[in-house]
Amino acid sequence: MDLPCNSLVSVIIPVYNVEKYLQRCINSVINQTYTNIEIILVDDGSTDACPQICDEYARMDSRITVIHHSHNQGLYAARNSGIDVARGEWLCFVDSDDFVHPRFVEGLLRAAVRNGCLTARCKRKFTYTDEIDINLPEEEYKVFNWFEYAAFLDSTPGYGIYNVWSSIYHRSLFKNLRFPPYRHTEDAPVSTQIIWLAQDKKFAVTNQTLYYYYQRHISIMNGRANLNVLNRYKAYDWILDFWISKNEFEMADIYFKMYFTYLVLDYTNLCRDLPQDHHKYSHLYSLIEKNAHKAQMLDLKVTKIPSVSREIWEQISDGQDKFILYSFNNRGREIMPWLIYFDVDLVEIWDKDADKYVDEGELPIPLTKPHDSVEPKDNMTVIIATEDEKQSLIMKRELRQMGYSRFISCENIFGAIKYAKYKKFLPFLINDTM
């Protein structure tokens, strides 16, 4: 380990009813290569075995402190309790159903200290398994000013602009800063203010994937909409007002991109899953309509529908073909609910790691490893649910060897679904983009 300091790092872990995942999370932090850490477990009124698990770990490791809330107060309150008692010069946040690479703290601390930064961020990976990529690429850093940093996080896959859990922060940033009492997107106002507070310093980003965001319940229910998403717009409105109040209109545009994208995503998902509650979220339609012109002027991807999308969707929905969804990754899970909603004849879901998924629950479509026994093949189309071009070519080659010859790329299926859902729920976006 080559670090220019030996500062204490406080790792704050809010805990609430995650007994199935908590030990994995705590173990991943205990086993850090950088050992000068304190681990603050904040049990936010859990009603399962989490309080006992936390206390048992505190007895085993003197670096662990446990705080017990008498009742559930929310993620924001748990994090704030951790900040209040933290002794470290640096702070990290880890959610209790996630886990981290053994070099999580080491990598982030080195990125920040070597580059004279008050914060550093790593790549994060959304995962449905317990696996960690042990073989990291050679460590590389990018160092930005505050505006470049925000633009990079917004435009570069694997980082995210809102979350606080894939970063390390100097304690001074939280001298007068705490998480606001939002039930969703409480990260966003804090990450926004950190960019503003640290604007006189540089911001470091490492190329290594050190944080694993675990997505629970990989059944169809994982992708179902929830009215709780409506709470996020309090945070988004606050952020947009914050940057406008600072006369930072370019920064406001960066965050507007996320705001509008989520408006469209949330509204269409709610229409799909909760049509009976439309009166509770119909105001999102008005907000989309009101802001559509600005979104198009900013050339946002969410407003664009490829010219071939209509034709592809008409071929998919004509009832002549059967379909296999290949790859049950994040993209596959986004695609599946829409294929089911629009009554596409989806016969199977394939994934080479089908047997490695945990907590899978009930799926309406069989999930299995790829095989060559689905018949007939002449009207069977395989949807390749990966954006990795190299991986897509490998998958197609293997499929041809198994006798399959009809494919739809990830880009094309997303364009087709976008056309279908806009046509049904947001027709004015169709008229404006095609």
One Martini backbone bead per residue (centre of mass of N, CA, C, O) as a GRO file, in nm:
protein
  434
    1MET     BB    1   0.094   0.038   0.025
    2ASP     BB    2   0.060   0.381  -0.122
    3LEU     BB    3   0.049   0.634   0.121
    4PRO     BB    4   0.061   0.986   0.229
    5CYS     BB    5  -0.124   0.863   0.467
    6ASN     BB    6  -0.307   0.794   0.809
    7SER     BB    7  -0.599   0.849   0.806
    8LEU     BB    8  -0.902   0.863   0.935
    9VAL     BB    9  -1.185   0.657   0.839
   10SER     BB   10  -1.531   0.702   0.802
   11VAL     BB   11  -1.782   0.445   0.795
   12ILE     BB   12  -2.117   0.482   0.693
   13ILE     BB   13  -2.398   0.261   0.804
   14PRO     BB   14  -2.706   0.223   0.725
   15VAL     BB   15  -2.979   0.045   0.905
   16TYR     BB   16  -3.268  -0.150   0.755
   17ASN     BB   17  -3.394  -0.446   0.720
   18VAL     BB   18  -3.101  -0.638   0.625
   19GLU     BB   19  -3.022  -0.934   0.725
   20LYS     BB   20  -2.940  -1.077   0.448
   21TYR     BB   21  -2.690  -0.841   0.386
   22LEU     BB   22  -2.516  -0.725   0.623
   23GLN     BB   23  -2.266  -0.910   0.645
   24ARG     BB   24  -2.151  -0.854   0.368
   25CYS     BB   25  -2.104  -0.555   0.411
   26ILE     BB   26  -1.927  -0.558   0.667
   27ASN     BB   27  -1.706  -0.746   0.560
   28SER     BB   28  -1.612  -0.554   0.328
   29VAL     BB   29  -1.507  -0.338   0.537
   30ILE     BB   30  -1.324  -0.498   0.728
   31ASN     BB   31  -1.148  -0.600   0.453
   32GLN     BB   32  -0.969  -0.368   0.424
   33THR     BB   33  -0.657  -0.255   0.328
   34TYR     BB   34  -0.751  -0.015   0.488
   35THR     BB   35  -0.738   0.003   0.854
   36ASN     BB   36  -0.791   0.317   0.931
   37ILE     BB   37  -1.095   0.257   1.062
   38GLU     BB   38  -1.436   0.348   1.110
   39ILE     BB   39  -1.744   0.182   1.200
   40ILE     BB   40  -2.079   0.305   1.142
   41LEU     BB   41  -2.368   0.174   1.286
   42VAL     BB   42  -2.710   0.260   1.189
   43ASP     BB   43  -2.985   0.173   1.359
   44ASP     BB   44  -3.320   0.239   1.218
   45GLY     BB   45  -3.535   0.056   1.373
   46SER     BB   46  -3.519  -0.236   1.350
   47THR     BB   47  -3.728  -0.559   1.325
   48ASP     BB   48  -3.501  -0.746   1.303
   49ALA     BB   49  -3.163  -0.874   1.331
   50CYS     BB   50  -2.977  -0.620   1.308
   51PRO     BB   51  -2.907  -0.530   1.598
   52GLN     BB   52  -2.755  -0.795   1.671
   53ILE     BB   53  -2.548  -0.791   1.445
   54CYS     BB   54  -2.413  -0.527   1.519
   55ASP     BB   55  -2.329  -0.602   1.810
   56GLU     BB   56  -2.153  -0.846   1.735
   57TYR     BB   57  -1.945  -0.689   1.566
   58ALA     BB   58  -1.854  -0.496   1.796
   59ARG     BB   59  -1.730  -0.732   1.967
   60MET     BB   60  -1.515  -0.821   1.733
   61ASP     BB   61  -1.471  -0.497   1.656
   62SER     BB   62  -1.327  -0.198   1.766
   63ARG     BB   63  -1.407  -0.018   1.501
   64ILE     BB   64  -1.702  -0.052   1.602
   65THR     BB   65  -2.004   0.143   1.590
   66VAL     BB   66  -2.325   0.171   1.760
   67ILE     BB   67  -2.646   0.291   1.655
   68HIS     BB   68  -2.972   0.334   1.812
   69HIS     BB   69  -3.282   0.366   1.700
   70SER     BB   70  -3.607   0.361   1.824
   71HIS     BB   71  -3.688   0.453   1.528
   72ASN     BB   72  -3.785   0.515   1.218
   73GLN     BB   73  -3.634   0.800   1.021
   74GLY     BB   74  -3.430   0.748   0.798
   75LEU     BB   75  -3.159   0.782   0.600
   76TYR     BB   76  -3.082   1.072   0.670
   77ALA     BB   77  -3.068   1.033   0.983
   78ALA     BB   78  -2.855   0.811   0.989
   79ARG     BB   79  -2.629   0.969   0.858
   80ASN     BB   80  -2.626   1.205   1.059
   81SER     BB   81  -2.549   1.037   1.305
   82GLY     BB   82  -2.276   0.948   1.191
   83ILE     BB   83  -2.149   1.227   1.155
   84ASP     BB   84  -2.168   1.327   1.455
   85VAL     BB   85  -1.954   1.079   1.557
   86ALA     BB   86  -1.732   1.120   1.376
   87ARG     BB   87  -1.354   1.110   1.368
   88GLY     BB   88  -1.278   1.148   1.088
   89GLU     BB   89  -1.123   1.310   0.817
   90TRP     BB   90  -1.291   1.094   0.664
   91LEU     BB   91  -1.575   1.009   0.445
   92CYS     BB   92  -1.808   0.731   0.414
   93PHE     BB   93  -2.069   0.564   0.219
   94VAL     BB   94  -2.274   0.271   0.301
   95ASP     BB   95  -2.497   0.052   0.204
   96SER     BB   96  -2.637  -0.241   0.361
   97ASP     BB   97  -2.691  -0.394   0.061
   98ASP     BB   98  -2.407  -0.348  -0.002
   99PHE     BB   99  -2.068  -0.348  -0.152
  100VAL     BB  100  -1.704  -0.369  -0.136
  101HIS     BB  101  -1.400  -0.332  -0.218
  102PRO     BB  102  -1.100  -0.379  -0.060
  103ARG     BB  103  -1.003  -0.085  -0.212
  104PHE     BB  104  -1.195   0.149  -0.155
  105VAL     BB  105  -1.050   0.334   0.050
  106GLU     BB  106  -0.769   0.342  -0.070
  107GLY     BB  107  -0.840   0.452  -0.354
  108LEU     BB  108  -0.985   0.715  -0.265
  109LEU     BB  109  -0.766   0.838  -0.082
  110ARG     BB  110  -0.544   0.853  -0.292
  111ALA     BB  111  -0.691   1.031  -0.498
  112ALA     BB  112  -0.725   1.275  -0.308
  113VAL     BB  113  -0.438   1.326  -0.184
  114ARG     BB  114  -0.255   1.332  -0.441
  115ASN     BB  115  -0.461   1.576  -0.568
  116GLY     BB  116  -0.575   1.781  -0.356
  117CYS     BB  117  -0.860   1.675  -0.249
  118LEU     BB  118  -1.195   1.662  -0.098
  119THR     BB  119  -1.271   1.455  -0.334
  120ALA     BB  120  -1.369   1.116  -0.442
  121ARG     BB  121  -1.438   0.890  -0.725
  122CYS     BB  122  -1.593   0.594  -0.823
  123LYS     BB  123  -1.692   0.324  -0.959
  124ARG     BB  124  -2.003   0.159  -1.029
  125LYS     BB  125  -2.199  -0.149  -0.970
  126PHE     BB  126  -2.460  -0.320  -1.088
  127THR     BB  127  -2.602  -0.597  -0.896
  128TYR     BB  128  -2.714  -0.965  -0.851
  129THR     BB  129  -2.454  -1.044  -0.707
  130ASP     BB  130  -2.151  -1.139  -0.507
  131GLU     BB  131  -1.947  -1.037  -0.709
  132ILE     BB  132  -1.598  -0.957  -0.750
  133ASP     BB  133  -1.359  -0.761  -0.914
  134ILE     BB  134  -1.037  -0.823  -0.849
  135ASN     BB  135  -0.932  -0.729  -1.134
  136LEU     BB  136  -0.786  -0.443  -1.168
  137PRO     BB  137  -0.711  -0.176  -1.312
  138GLU     BB  138  -0.502   0.048  -1.365
  139GLU     BB  139  -0.446   0.325  -1.200
  140GLU     BB  140  -0.656   0.614  -1.267
  141TYR     BB  141  -0.679   0.971  -1.315
  142LYS     BB  142  -0.910   1.240  -1.276
  143VAL     BB  143  -0.896   1.605  -1.292
  144PHE     BB  144  -1.120   1.862  -1.176
  145ASN     BB  145  -1.327   2.092  -1.192
  146TRP     BB  146  -1.643   2.148  -1.097
  147PHE     BB  147  -1.778   2.153  -1.379
  148GLU     BB  148  -1.631   1.914  -1.507
  149TYR     BB  149  -1.727   1.709  -1.301
  150ALA     BB  150  -2.031   1.722  -1.355
  151ALA     BB  151  -2.012   1.659  -1.659
  152PHE     BB  152  -1.878   1.383  -1.629
  153LEU     BB  153  -2.089   1.237  -1.451
  154ASP     BB  154  -2.328   1.281  -1.652
  155SER     BB  155  -2.167   1.143  -1.925
  156THR     BB  156  -2.050   0.890  -1.752
  157PRO     BB  157  -2.045   0.576  -1.720
  158GLY     BB  158  -2.035   0.453  -1.369
  159TYR     BB  159  -2.109   0.705  -1.162
  160GLY     BB  160  -2.275   0.953  -1.109
  161ILE     BB  161  -2.418   1.260  -0.960
  162TYR     BB  162  -2.586   1.197  -0.679
  163ASN     BB  163  -2.430   1.004  -0.525
  164VAL     BB  164  -2.241   0.924  -0.209
  165TRP     BB  165  -2.135   0.599  -0.206
  166SER     BB  166  -1.867   0.651  -0.424
  167SER     BB  167  -1.715   0.824  -0.194
  168ILE     BB  168  -1.492   1.074  -0.066
  169TYR     BB  169  -1.470   1.294   0.232
  170HIS     BB  170  -1.402   1.571   0.375
  171ARG     BB  171  -1.501   1.681   0.678
  172SER     BB  172  -1.533   1.991   0.611
  173LEU     BB  173  -1.792   1.959   0.426
  174PHE     BB  174  -1.970   1.882   0.712
  175LYS     BB  175  -1.984   2.120   0.910
  176ASN     BB  176  -2.279   2.249   0.760
  177LEU     BB  177  -2.371   1.950   0.662
  178ARG     BB  178  -2.681   1.782   0.575
  179PHE     BB  179  -2.933   1.575   0.543
  180PRO     BB  180  -3.233   1.585   0.416
  181PRO     BB  181  -3.595   1.522   0.467
  182TYR     BB  182  -3.589   1.285   0.248
  183ARG     BB  183  -3.718   0.977   0.105
  184HIS     BB  184  -3.587   1.073  -0.167
  185THR     BB  185  -3.298   1.186  -0.294
  186GLU     BB  186  -3.097   1.282  -0.052
  187ASP     BB  187  -2.826   1.303  -0.206
  188ALA     BB  188  -2.849   1.541  -0.410
  189PRO     BB  189  -2.817   1.803  -0.233
  190VAL     BB  190  -2.538   1.719  -0.123
  191SER     BB  191  -2.375   1.681  -0.387
  192THR     BB  192  -2.428   1.969  -0.479
  193GLN     BB  193  -2.296   2.126  -0.236
  194ILE     BB  194  -2.016   2.003  -0.264
  195ILE     BB  195  -1.946   2.129  -0.531
  196TRP     BB  196  -1.967   2.419  -0.420
  197LEU     BB  197  -1.776   2.403  -0.163
  198ALA     BB  198  -1.526   2.271  -0.359
  199GLN     BB  199  -1.456   2.475  -0.602
  200ASP     BB  200  -1.148   2.553  -0.515
  201LYS     BB  201  -1.108   2.264  -0.586
  202LYS     BB  202  -1.043   1.953  -0.674
  203PHE     BB  203  -1.156   1.659  -0.865
  204ALA     BB  204  -1.161   1.310  -0.822
  205VAL     BB  205  -1.115   1.022  -1.051
  206THR     BB  206  -1.156   0.680  -1.078
  207ASN     BB  207  -1.141   0.378  -1.285
  208GLN     BB  208  -1.241   0.209  -1.050
  209THR     BB  209  -1.433  -0.062  -0.926
  210LEU     BB  210  -1.558  -0.028  -0.570
  211TYR     BB  211  -1.878  -0.036  -0.607
  212TYR     BB  212  -2.175  -0.231  -0.498
  213TYR     BB  213  -2.497  -0.229  -0.629
  214TYR     BB  214  -2.760  -0.389  -0.488
  215GLN     BB  215  -3.027  -0.568  -0.649
  216ARG     BB  216  -3.325  -0.650  -0.548
  217HIS     BB  217  -3.538  -0.846  -0.672
  218ILE     BB  218  -3.539  -1.001  -0.992
  219SER     BB  219  -3.810  -0.964  -1.048
  220ILE     BB  220  -4.063  -0.796  -1.192
  221MET     BB  221  -4.095  -0.611  -0.933
  222ASN     BB  222  -3.832  -0.443  -0.963
  223GLY     BB  223  -3.968  -0.264  -1.215
  224ARG     BB  224  -4.181  -0.141  -1.051
  225ALA     BB  225  -4.371   0.104  -0.975
  226ASN     BB  226  -4.371   0.395  -0.745
  227LEU     BB  227  -4.506   0.660  -0.572
  228ASN     BB  228  -4.238   0.748  -0.425
  229VAL     BB  229  -4.103   0.899  -0.668
  230LEU     BB  230  -4.241   1.177  -0.619
  231ASN     BB  231  -4.035   1.277  -0.396
  232ARG     BB  232  -3.789   1.360  -0.583
  233TYR     BB  233  -3.897   1.653  -0.679
  234LYS     BB  234  -3.804   1.814  -0.439
  235ALA     BB  235  -3.503   1.786  -0.496
  236TYR     BB  236  -3.496   1.891  -0.789
  237ASP     BB  237  -3.610   2.169  -0.732
  238TRP     BB  238  -3.389   2.255  -0.539
  239ILE     BB  239  -3.149   2.233  -0.734
  240LEU     BB  240  -3.240   2.427  -0.953
  241ASP     BB  241  -3.268   2.670  -0.761
  242PHE     BB  242  -2.978   2.677  -0.663
  243TRP     BB  243  -2.834   2.739  -0.939
  244ILE     BB  244  -2.999   2.989  -1.010
  245SER     BB  245  -2.922   3.154  -0.750
  246LYS     BB  246  -2.604   3.139  -0.864
  247ASN     BB  247  -2.598   3.178  -1.181
  248GLU     BB  248  -2.582   2.853  -1.279
  249PHE     BB  249  -2.708   2.758  -1.575
  250GLU     BB  250  -2.534   2.518  -1.669
  251MET     BB  251  -2.584   2.348  -1.419
  252ALA     BB  252  -2.889   2.339  -1.447
  253ASP     BB  253  -2.882   2.180  -1.715
  254ILE     BB  254  -2.756   1.922  -1.611
  255TYR     BB  255  -2.995   1.866  -1.406
  256PHE     BB  256  -3.229   1.878  -1.607
  257LYS     BB  257  -3.171   1.619  -1.751
  258MET     BB  258  -3.244   1.436  -1.513
  259TYR     BB  259  -3.523   1.544  -1.454
  260PHE     BB  260  -3.656   1.477  -1.733
  261THR     BB  261  -3.587   1.179  -1.751
  262TYR     BB  262  -3.750   1.101  -1.494
  263LEU     BB  263  -4.021   1.199  -1.579
  264VAL     BB  264  -4.055   0.997  -1.811
  265LEU     BB  265  -3.996   0.736  -1.661
  266ASP     BB  266  -4.206   0.759  -1.433
  267TYR     BB  267  -4.463   0.802  -1.597
  268THR     BB  268  -4.455   0.544  -1.775
  269ASN     BB  269  -4.431   0.339  -1.541
  270LEU     BB  270  -4.694   0.420  -1.399
  271CYS     BB  271  -4.882   0.363  -1.636
  272ARG     BB  272  -4.813   0.060  -1.650
  273ASP     BB  273  -4.856  -0.021  -1.322
  274LEU     BB  274  -5.069   0.245  -1.224
  275PRO     BB  275  -5.350   0.332  -1.368
  276GLN     BB  276  -5.546   0.374  -1.113
  277ASP     BB  277  -5.336   0.633  -1.017
  278HIS     BB  278  -5.324   0.878  -1.217
  279HIS     BB  279  -5.420   1.122  -1.034
  280LYS     BB  280  -5.134   1.117  -0.865
  281TYR     BB  281  -4.942   1.169  -1.158
  282SER     BB  282  -5.051   1.371  -1.386
  283HIS     BB  283  -4.853   1.617  -1.343
  284LEU     BB  284  -4.617   1.501  -1.509
  285TYR     BB  285  -4.730   1.556  -1.785
  286SER     BB  286  -4.723   1.866  -1.763
  287LEU     BB  287  -4.416   1.886  -1.717
  288ILE     BB  288  -4.331   1.760  -1.982
  289GLU     BB  289  -4.478   1.954  -2.170
  290LYS     BB  290  -4.343   2.217  -2.060
  291ASN     BB  291  -4.022   2.090  -2.105
  292ALA     BB  292  -3.978   1.977  -2.398
  293HIS     BB  293  -3.842   2.209  -2.550
  294LYS     BB  294  -3.591   2.233  -2.377
  295ALA     BB  295  -3.496   1.940  -2.416
  296GLN     BB  296  -3.459   1.971  -2.725
  297MET     BB  297  -3.256   2.208  -2.716
  298LEU     BB  298  -3.051   2.014  -2.541
  299ASP     BB  299  -3.049   1.728  -2.675
  300LEU     BB  300  -3.196   1.500  -2.543
  301LYS     BB  301  -3.217   1.161  -2.554
  302VAL     BB  302  -3.518   1.123  -2.454
  303THR     BB  303  -3.627   1.284  -2.729
  304LYS     BB  304  -3.513   1.050  -2.903
  305ILE     BB  305  -3.612   0.885  -3.217
  306PRO     BB  306  -3.543   0.664  -3.420
  307SER     BB  307  -3.646   0.611  -3.745
  308VAL     BB  308  -3.666   0.280  -3.704
  309SER     BB  309  -3.858   0.227  -3.459
  310ARG     BB  310  -4.135   0.189  -3.583
  311GLU     BB  311  -4.072  -0.055  -3.762
  312ILE     BB  312  -3.970  -0.242  -3.540
  313TRP     BB  313  -4.227  -0.242  -3.368
  314GLU     BB  314  -4.421  -0.354  -3.583
  315GLN     BB  315  -4.268  -0.627  -3.599
  316ILE     BB  316  -4.295  -0.710  -3.300
  317SER     BB  317  -4.633  -0.653  -3.279
  318ASP     BB  318  -4.763  -0.860  -3.511
  319GLY     BB  319  -4.744  -1.179  -3.398
  320GLN     BB  320  -4.526  -1.363  -3.568
  321ASP     BB  321  -4.319  -1.363  -3.336
  322LYS     BB  322  -4.064  -1.482  -3.132
  323PHE     BB  323  -3.891  -1.434  -2.806
  324ILE     BB  324  -3.556  -1.366  -2.682
  325LEU     BB  325  -3.389  -1.276  -2.384
  326TYR     BB  326  -3.048  -1.169  -2.384
  327SER     BB  327  -2.982  -1.082  -2.083
  328PHE     BB  328  -3.015  -1.015  -1.718
  329ASN     BB  329  -2.959  -0.730  -1.689
  330ASN     BB  330  -3.041  -0.415  -1.664
  331ARG     BB  331  -3.155  -0.404  -1.951
  332GLY     BB  332  -3.332  -0.655  -1.934
  333ARG     BB  333  -3.515  -0.537  -1.701
  334GLU     BB  334  -3.623  -0.300  -1.870
  335ILE     BB  335  -3.748  -0.464  -2.108
  336MET     BB  336  -3.944  -0.685  -2.000
  337PRO     BB  337  -4.201  -0.523  -1.898
  338TRP     BB  338  -4.269  -0.413  -2.186
  339LEU     BB  339  -4.314  -0.678  -2.334
  340ILE     BB  340  -4.542  -0.768  -2.150
  341TYR     BB  341  -4.733  -0.525  -2.174
  342PHE     BB  342  -4.736  -0.561  -2.511
  343ASP     BB  343  -4.762  -0.874  -2.576
  344VAL     BB  344  -4.505  -1.013  -2.621
  345ASP     BB  345  -4.359  -1.319  -2.737
  346LEU     BB  346  -4.205  -1.431  -2.456
  347VAL     BB  347  -4.033  -1.737  -2.383
  348GLU     BB  348  -3.734  -1.637  -2.291
  349ILE     BB  349  -3.455  -1.617  -2.062
  350TRP     BB  350  -3.109  -1.534  -2.094
  351ASP     BB  351  -2.817  -1.657  -1.900
  352LYS     BB  352  -2.504  -1.762  -1.814
  353ASP     BB  353  -2.577  -1.668  -1.492
  354ALA     BB  354  -2.849  -1.791  -1.384
  355ASP     BB  355  -2.728  -1.960  -1.125
  356LYS     BB  356  -2.614  -1.682  -0.968
  357TYR     BB  357  -2.865  -1.574  -0.888
  358VAL     BB  358  -3.013  -1.388  -0.631
  359ASP     BB  359  -3.315  -1.334  -0.514
  360GLU     BB  360  -3.529  -1.394  -0.764
  361GLY     BB  361  -3.792  -1.512  -0.756
  362GLU     BB  362  -4.063  -1.452  -0.952
  363LEU     BB  363  -4.105  -1.540  -1.293
  364PRO     BB  364  -4.294  -1.516  -1.594
  365ILE     BB  365  -4.019  -1.610  -1.721
  366PRO     BB  366  -3.794  -1.816  -1.817
  367LEU     BB  367  -3.472  -1.882  -1.664
  368THR     BB  368  -3.175  -1.942  -1.863
  369LYS     BB  369  -2.958  -2.091  -2.039
  370PRO     BB  370  -2.831  -2.122  -2.326
  371HIS     BB  371  -2.994  -2.282  -2.613
  372ASP     BB  372  -3.100  -2.517  -2.899
  373SER     BB  373  -3.432  -2.602  -2.826
  374VAL     BB  374  -3.578  -2.374  -2.965
  375GLU     BB  375  -3.897  -2.391  -3.122
  376PRO     BB  376  -3.888  -2.239  -3.397
  377LYS     BB  377  -3.619  -2.063  -3.559
  378ASP     BB  378  -3.754  -1.896  -3.804
  379ASN     BB  379  -3.942  -1.722  -3.564
  380MET     BB  380  -3.679  -1.646  -3.388
  381THR     BB  381  -3.596  -1.373  -3.173
  382VAL     BB  382  -3.303  -1.213  -3.052
  383ILE     BB  383  -3.242  -1.016  -2.771
  384ILE     BB  384  -2.970  -0.797  -2.722
  385ALA     BB  385  -2.889  -0.700  -2.376
  386THR     BB  386  -2.628  -0.521  -2.490
  387GLU     BB  387  -2.384  -0.244  -2.527
  388ASP     BB  388  -2.157  -0.435  -2.590
  389GLU     BB  389  -2.013  -0.491  -2.885
  390LYS     BB  390  -1.832  -0.733  -2.836
  391GLN     BB  391  -2.041  -0.909  -2.686
  392SER     BB  392  -2.250  -0.910  -2.913
  393LEU     BB  393  -2.078  -1.064  -3.122
  394ILE     BB  394  -2.038  -1.318  -2.954
  395MET     BB  395  -2.337  -1.390  -2.922
  396LYS     BB  396  -2.406  -1.416  -3.223
  397ARG     BB  397  -2.211  -1.639  -3.291
  398GLU     BB  398  -2.328  -1.848  -3.094
  399LEU     BB  399  -2.616  -1.844  -3.211
  400ARG     BB  400  -2.549  -1.944  -3.494
  401GLN     BB  401  -2.434  -2.219  -3.394
  402MET     BB  402  -2.741  -2.287  -3.279
  403GLY     BB  403  -2.945  -2.160  -3.527
  404TYR     BB  404  -2.956  -1.853  -3.499
  405SER     BB  405  -3.056  -1.542  -3.714
  406ARG     BB  406  -3.230  -1.345  -3.524
  407PHE     BB  407  -3.187  -0.992  -3.444
  408ILE     BB  408  -3.177  -0.749  -3.166
  409SER     BB  409  -3.064  -0.474  -3.055
  410CYS     BB  410  -3.043  -0.271  -2.790
  411GLU     BB  411  -3.090  -0.004  -2.937
  412ASN     BB  412  -3.347  -0.096  -3.097
  413ILE     BB  413  -3.530  -0.182  -2.859
  414PHE     BB  414  -3.533   0.094  -2.717
  415GLY     BB  415  -3.650   0.254  -2.950
  416ALA     BB  416  -3.912   0.089  -2.979
  417ILE     BB  417  -4.018   0.129  -2.689
  418LYS     BB  418  -4.022   0.431  -2.694
  419TYR     BB  419  -4.229   0.456  -2.915
  420ALA     BB  420  -4.460   0.295  -2.777
  421LYS     BB  421  -4.486   0.466  -2.509
  422TYR     BB  422  -4.526   0.742  -2.640
  423LYS     BB  423  -4.774   0.676  -2.809
  424LYS     BB  424  -4.950   0.610  -2.549
  425PHE     BB  425  -4.848   0.854  -2.327
  426LEU     BB  426  -4.655   1.069  -2.534
  427PRO     BB  427  -4.745   1.187  -2.830
  428PHE     BB  428  -4.595   1.467  -2.855
  429LEU     BB  429  -4.308   1.337  -2.883
  430ILE     BB  430  -4.357   1.205  -3.154
  431ASN     BB  431  -4.430   1.461  -3.321
  432ASP     BB  432  -4.144   1.608  -3.249
  433THR     BB  433  -3.934   1.347  -3.350
  434MET     BB  434  -4.076   1.231  -3.649
   0.00000   0.00000   0.00000
